[in-house]
Amino acid sequence: MAQLAALPAKDMVRVRALAAQLRRARKQKPLLLSGRRAAVAANAIAHGLGLDLYRVDLSAVLSKFVGDTEKNLKRVFDEAEARGSVLLFDEADALFGRRTDVKDAHDRFANLEAAYLLRRIEQFRGLVILASRSQRPLPAALRRRLVLELFPPR
């Protein structure tokens, strides 16, 4: 509960309104939160929905071995779906900034991992929150899939 107090009052009003909007939605689309307190806002949104927040540890999910990242992501999504948790990918730009022109096999597999993650986000029955502190825009392929981009405004 201490983390909820870390948000300014005007931002808490926005987060509560967003949580109410998400409760009414039939299918929750991915949500992008940007800024210094994006993870705190994600926690407040999950709290407002009455759901647990599952923060994905990217260092434990991403692997240098072909196919392991996808297996790890499958486990994350399956577990979150079974528990009805909200998924938080903090520093999401690290995941999606990897899509590049294919120059070698490493680029090809990095692009496949990003494509797999995009598919899983679309198939997930719950809420996926992507948090980014980066000022760089996320790739167009990801931005097209986002319904909301907010908190706090840049």
Number of C-alpha atoms within 10 A of each C-alpha: 8 6 11 15 11 14 17 9 10 8 15 17 12 16 22 17 14 17 20 14 12 17 14 10 10 8 12 17 21 22 20 24 25 24 17 14 17 23 23 16 27 29 23 23 26 21 17 17 17 13 15 16 21 20 17 16 13 17 7 10 16 17 14 10 8 13 13 14 22 19 13 16 20 16 13 17 23 14 13 21 16 10 13 16 20 26 25 23 22 22 19 20 19 13 17 20 15 15 18 11 9 12 8 8 9 12 15 14 19 21 19 16 23 19 16 15 19 15 11 16 19 16 11 18 18 21 24 24 29 22 25 23 17 14 10 9 10 17 13 8 12 14 15 8 14 15 12 13 14 16 19 14 8 8
